[in-house]
Amino acid sequence: MRIGIDYHVLHHEWQGSGIRRYIEGLYRAVLKVPSHHEWVFLVEDPTRVPQDWPGRPEWQDLGTTSRVARLGWQINRCIRKNQLDCCHMQFVAPLFQTCKEVVSVHDILFDTHPQFFPRSAPFTLAPLIRRSAHRASLILTISEYSKRMLMERWGISEERICLTPCAIDPTIFNPGDLSQSRKLVKETYDVEDYILSVGRIEPRKNHQSLVRSYADLKTRGKSLPKLVFVGGKDFGYRELAALIQEKGLEKDVVFLHSVSDVMLPHLYRAALVMAYPSFAEGFGIPPLEAMACGCPVITSGTTALPEVVGDSGWLIDPEKWPTISEALLMAIQDPSGRQERIRKGLVQATQYSWERSAKALLEAYDRLD
């Protein structure tokens, strides 16, 4: 088959960055495997395409940067022009179907946890994605949890779902040289042996509960390292900043809103623990990155997070912030328990690879052929 991949997010630096990394990781692995399929990537600017992709795929101009135009008619023009047999879309398929469709639906949290999304989502986002999923020949999703929700809530049959979990690049996210990372982080950000939290500042990530638990331990006279947040400001930042001020933690909390891909692994390695008490996730990349770097993880025992972390982390109840306090205490006061979780985390991280996901995808494409 000639298979097109909607890769309009290639040059989107912030919006769609998670989808961009998913497509890149998955298809770089796919293109390394000999296959009779032909690959055509549909992008907004073919002149800016990286030259190091394996397999020499074709790159075609979408002819627009408008979502309405892309989904309304430009994708279908590309399908006809390039004689595509199948097209892989991200969440939403074109208005009209002109070939076999594969749709990535990473999660349906807007349906299962609507309180964390704009009020308009059930009337705009959900119907478009649901329609695309029901029409598609194949649906790709990233966790057993998301797969189960697609089946239970939307009635999607299991045989139409292909599990292609997220992964990380082990050449980037690995234990590395711990002393070098500690030195670099200290020189760059003036922090050491800190509690780390990675993820954009929004209510679903539950940063407020982390701050409340941190403040609780301070009130109880516990000696704590600094709390470092890595992530862009979103619609929950003002409330979080106000809570930090209310608790008198301005000198204890550090915000790093812009961290390079080069520095992020160093921040994981040098951290005492990574806390990720999110209310809901379709996967959970930061815990996976942290484990791969040898950083123990505190995360929620809900949605897809226990699946990603396994028994290597401290699982908490995101609805009860005192459970975060107790997990932080264990991470700080129990060195042997911390080392055991680091060891298990390194093993758990190896369960996810782009090569494994690529194999599953190729087998699914072969069934569609």
N, C-alpha and C positions, 0 to 999 in steps of 0.2 A: 504493500500500500504506500501511496504518497500521503504522508501525515503532516498536517500543518499544526504549528504550536503558536497560539496567541501569546506573544511575549511583549505586549505593549508596555509592561512595567520595567523593561530593561533599563531605561534611563531615568526612572523615577527614584530620586535619591532618598526620599522619606516615605511618601505615600506608596504603598504596595511593596515596600522593601522585603517583607517576609515572603511574599509570593515570588518576588524576583529571585531570592536566594533558594527557594524551593525548586523553581524551574531550573535554575542553573545547576544546583547540586544533582538533581534527578537526571536531567538530560545530558550533562557531561558524562555521567556514569553510563547512560543508555548508549551514547555514541561510541563508547569504547568497546561495546559488544558487537561482534559481526552480526549483521541482520540483513534480510532482503528488503526491509522497509527503507523508504527515502524520507528524509526529514527536511521540512521547510519552515523556518522560523519567521513569523510575521512581526515586524518591529516598526517603531515610529521613525527611526533614522538609521538605515543600513550603513551609513558612512561611519557611524560610531561603534560598530560592533567589534568586540574584542577579537583579536586574530589567533588566539591560542586555543580555540575550541577544537576538540578532537573530531575526527570523522568528516571534516569538511562539509557541513550541512549547507543548505541554501538559505540565504537571507533575503526576504522580500519586504518592500515598503508597504506599510498599511495605508499610506496615503492620507492619514489624518491623525490628529491628537485628541479629537473629540470622541467621548464615549458614545454619544448618541449616534454619530456617523459611523463609528466602528461597529457597533452592534446593529445599527439599522441597515447598512448596505455595504460598508467597506470590506468587512470580513468575507461576505459572500462574493464580492467582486474578486477578492484574492483567491478564494476557493475555485472559482471558475477559471480565472486567468492561469492558475498554477496546476489546474486539473487535480485537485486534492480529493482523495477518497475518504479522508477522515480529518477532523480538526479538533484539537484539544483546547478547550476554553477554560478560563478561570472564573468559577462561580456562575457567571451568566452567559448563556449562549445567544447567538444572533436572533433577531426577530423571526426570520424565516430559516427553515432547515433546508440545506442544499447538499449535505453529505452526512456521513456518519459522524456523530458528535460524542466526544469524550469531555466530561466536565469535572474539574476539580472542585470539590466542596470540602474544605478543610474542617469546617465545623458548622453547626447551626445554633450557636450560642445565642444569636438574636432571637431564636425561637424558644430555646430552653431557659434562657436567662435574660428576658427582655428588659429587665430593670437596669441593665448596664448599657443599654443602647438608646439612641434617640427615639422619641415617641413615634416618629414617623416610620421606623424600621419595619414594624409588622405590616404596614400598608404599602411600602415601596420595595424594600430590599427582599423581604421574605418571599413574596409572590413570584418575583423574577427568578430567584434561585430555585425555588420549589418547582416552578414550571420547567426550568432547564434540567433539573435532576430527573424529573419524570419523563422527559423527552429523550434524554441521552441514551446512547447505546451502552455507555460505560461511565461509571462515576468513580473518581479517585478520591480517597480520603486518607487522613494521616494517623488515625488511631483507632483502636478497637472501640473506644468510647464513642467517637464520632460515627463510626460504622453502625453501632447499636442504635444511636439516636436517629440516624437516617432510616433504619428499618422500623423502629418502634413508632416514631412520630410522623414520618412521611410515608410509611408503607412501601419503602423501596425493597425489592427482593435482593437477597444476599448474593445471588449469582451475578447481579449487575454492579456490584461494588468491588473495587480492587483496592486493597490496603497498600499504600505506598508511604510509609512513615517518614517523617523528617529525619535528618541525620546532620552530622557536622563533619568538617574536614579535619581528620586527625593530625594532619601536618601542622595545623594551626592551633587546635584545641587539644593540648596534651600536657602532662605534668611539667615538662620542660625543666629549666634550671630555676629552682625555687629561690635561691639566694639572689640570683640576678633579677628576678621579677620583683622581689621585695625591695631591692635597692632602687630599681627603676621607678616603682610606684611611690616610694618615699621621696625620691628626688623630684618627681613630676607633680604629685598631689599632696605631699606632706602628710600622708596617713600610713599607718602600719597596724597589722593584726586587727583589722576592722571587721565589722559586720556588713556584708555587702547585699544590696538588693538591685537587681537588674530588670528593667522594664519601664516602658513609658508611664508617666504619672497620670493615671486615670483610676476611677473608683473600683473597677473590676479587679485591679491588681492588689487592692486591699492594703495599700501602704499605711493608711491611718491605723489599722489594727497593729501593724508592726511598730509604729511610733508609740501607741498606747502601751504595748507590752514593754518596750524599751524604757518608757517613762516609769512604768510600774516597778521595774527592777531597780532603777535609780532611786526611787522613793524608798525601796526596801534596803537601801544602803549597799547595793551590789556594785562592784567596780567593773565598769564596762568600757570596751573600746569604742571608737567612734562608729557611727552608723552612716554608711556611704550609699547614696542612691545614684544609680547610673540609668539615665533615661530622659527622653525629651519631655518637655512640659505639655500636658494635655489638659482636658477640662476639669481635672481634679486637683490641679497644682495649688490653687489659691487656698482651698480648704485644708490641704496638707500643710502648707506653710503656716496657716493660722493656728493649726493644732500644735505645731512645733513651737511656735511662739507662746501659746497658752501654757505649754508644759515646761517652758524655760529651757529648751534644748537647742537654742540657736548655735551654741558653741560645740555641741555634740554631734550635730547632723551636717553632713557634707553633700552637696548636690553637684554631680558631674553630668551636665546636660548634653555634652558633646564629647564622645570618646571614640577614638579611631579604632578601626578593626585590628590594628597592630597592638594597641594598648589593652584591649579588652581581655585577652587571655592572661596577660600579666596581672590584671586586677583580680581575676578569678583565683589565680595561683596564690597571690599574696594575702588573700582574705582568710580570716579565721573561720567563717562560715558564710554561706549564701542563703538568705531568707527570701522565699518566694511564696507568700501566703495567699495567692490568688484565689478568688471565689470560683472561677471557672476558666478552663482552658481546653482547647481542642487538641493540644499536644503539650507544649511547654519546652521551648528551646533553651532558655536560660538554665534550667536545672540540668539539662543534658550537657550543655557547654561547661558548666561548673564541675560536674562529675568527671568529665573527660580531662579537666585541668587539675584534678586532685583536690577539689574544694568540696567539703561536705555540704549537704543541702538540707534545709528546713523547707518543707512545702506542704500544701494542702492534701488531705486524703480524699479529695473529691474530683469528679469529672475524669480527665485523662491523666492527671498528674501521678497518681499511684502506679499507673501502668508504665510511665516513663521512668520513674525513680525506683520502682520495685521495693526491695527491703533495705536499700542502701541509705535512705534518708530518714529524718525525723518527720513523721506525718502529723499535721495539726488539724484542728477544726477551724476553718476560716471564720466561722460565725462566733467563735469564742476566743477572744484575743488572749486570755490568760494561758491558753494552751501554747501560744507562741512564746510567752514568757518562760514557761517551763522548758521548752525545747532550746531556747537560747541559753538557759542556765546549764543544761546538759552539754551543749556544744562548747561552752566556755570552761566548765568545771570538770569535765570528764575527758581527759586527754586520750585514754585508751579507747573509749567509746568513739571518740572523734576519729582516731586512726582506723578503727574498724570500719567506719562508714566511708572513709576515704578509699580504703581497699575495695570495699564492695561497689562503691560508685565507679571506680575505674573499670571494673568488670562489667557492670551494668551498661556503661556507655558504649561498650563494644557490641551490644546487642542491636545497635542501630547503625546502619551503613547505607550510603546511597547505592552501593553495588547491589545490596539485597533488594532495595526498593525498585531499582532499575530492572532486575530480573523479573520481579512480579509484574511490572508494567509491560515488559516485552512479551511475556506469556499471555497477558490480557489482550494486547494488540494482535497477537497471532490468532487468538480465538475469534477476533472480529474480522480477520482477513477473509 
